[in-house]
Amino acid sequence: MEIFLKILLVLFSVGLITVVLLQKGKSAGLSGAISGGAEHLFGKQKARGLDLFLQRLTVGLAVGFFVLSLIVAYVVKL
């Protein structure tokens, strides 16, 4: 049981790292202000669905990772 939980924890962590790296970064600085203004003016609707999905998947994986970490810590301590 302990080994299964640890393997599941590793899979959650790799999945969380992958999903975070797939997300677009928030542009900062002068170049971000210029491109951000252009996106608001001309619209950017194509990638919004994917961004929202990745955002929700990140939250789900993070919650799962946190809960699974607590469970693994409890099982190992027994």
C-alpha positions in Angstrom: 0.0 0.0 0.0 2.8 2.4 0.9 4.7 1.8 -2.4 1.5 2.3 -4.4 0.8 5.6 -2.6 4.4 6.8 -3.2 4.2 5.9 -6.9 0.9 7.8 -7.2 2.5 10.8 -5.4 5.3 10.7 -8.0 2.8 10.6 -10.8 0.9 13.5 -9.4 4.1 15.6 -9.0 5.2 14.9 -12.6 1.8 15.7 -13.8 1.7 19.0 -11.8 5.2 20.0 -13.2 4.1 19.2 -16.7 0.8 21.2 -16.5 2.6 24.2 -15.0 5.2 24.2 -17.7 2.5 24.0 -20.4 0.8 27.2 -19.2 1.6 30.5 -20.7 3.4 32.9 -18.5 2.0 36.3 -17.6 3.9 38.9 -19.5 5.6 41.5 -17.4 7.4 44.7 -18.2 7.1 47.0 -21.2 6.9 44.3 -23.8 4.0 42.6 -21.9 2.2 45.9 -21.6 2.4 46.5 -25.4 1.4 43.0 -26.4 -1.3 42.8 -23.7 -2.8 46.0 -25.0 -2.9 44.5 -28.5 -4.5 41.4 -27.3 -7.3 43.4 -25.6 -7.8 45.5 -28.7 -7.9 42.7 -31.2 -9.1 39.9 -28.9 -7.6 36.6 -28.0 -10.3 34.0 -27.8 -8.7 30.9 -29.4 -6.5 29.8 -26.6 -8.8 30.9 -23.8 -10.5 27.5 -23.5 -7.1 25.7 -23.3 -5.8 28.2 -20.7 -8.9 27.7 -18.6 -8.6 23.9 -18.8 -4.9 23.9 -17.8 -5.7 26.3 -15.0 -8.4 24.0 -13.6 -6.2 20.9 -14.1 -3.4 22.6 -12.2 -5.7 23.3 -9.2 -7.0 19.8 -9.2 -3.5 18.2 -9.4 -2.2 20.6 -6.7 -5.1 19.7 -4.3 -4.6 16.0 -5.1 -0.8 16.3 -4.5 -1.3 18.0 -1.2 -3.9 15.5 0.1 -1.9 12.6 -1.1 1.2 14.0 0.6 -0.6 14.1 3.9 -1.9 10.5 3.4 1.6 9.2 2.5 3.1 11.0 5.6 0.4 9.4 7.8 0.9 5.9 6.3 4.6 6.1 6.6 4.5 7.2 10.2 2.3 4.1 11.1 
